[in-house]
Amino acid sequence: MSKGIIGVLTIGQSPRTDVMPSFEKILGEEIKLIERGALDRLKMEDMQLISPDLTEQTYISRLRNGEAVKIGKQRLLPLLQRELTELEMRVEVVMMLCTGDFPTLKATKPIIYPDQILTHTVQAISPTGVLGLIIPLEEQKETLIEKWATCNLTLITEVASPYEKVM
């Protein structure tokens, strides 16, 4: 039986040694994972080029050295597209390693977006009730509250970053 090949695309840098062992264990030896990161080609001294301005959506991700970095969405999108395009040449399907929304990405292969899976799963399991959100950054709070408010749930939010240091 041939191995299936899944691309894993992160908004930060690869390899993601913090999460990939879990995926490898769950998917088993029959699935090969190939990682790419939107920031893989950036040097540490260039990280300020992706910093968000006050008007754009902010993301946070992990660098390969374990540090965290804030990323402006408009600066991220072309970097993400470049890595996605190259990754698609080697894989059957791509899994986005971010719960952000990236509708402008152009793909020739299927992309698994955790954002869409989470939204639909929550709506299916609990069409009414209370939803607790743990939001990585304070500057993401308003956008995420707005997004989840459309689900007709009472929201309880807390800001807690999964990263210790932010550049």
Stockholm file with secondary structure:
# STOCKHOLM 1.0

chainA/1-167         MSKGIIGVLTIGQSPRTDVMPSFEKILGEEIKLIERGALDRLKMEDMQLISPDLTEQTYISRLRNGEAVKIGKQRLLPLLQRELTELEMRVEVVMMLCTGDFPTLKATKPIIYPDQILTHTVQAISPTGVLGLIIPLEEQKETLIEKWATCNLTLITEVASPYEKVM
#=GR chainA/1-167 SS CCCEEEEEEESSCSCCTTTHHHHHHHHCTTEEEEEEETTTTCCGGGGGGGCCCTTSCEEEEECTTSCEEEEEHHHHHHHHHHHHHHHHTTCSEEEESSCSCCTTCCCSSCEECHHHHHHHHHHHHCSSSEEEEEESCGGGHHHHHHHHHTTTCEEEEEECCSCSCBC
#=GC SS_cons         CCCEEEEEEESSCSCCTTTHHHHHHHHCTTEEEEEEETTTTCCGGGGGGGCCCTTSCEEEEECTTSCEEEEEHHHHHHHHHHHHHHHHTTCSEEEESSCSCCTTCCCSSCEECHHHHHHHHHHHHCSSSEEEEEESCGGGHHHHHHHHHTTTCEEEEEECCSCSCBC
//
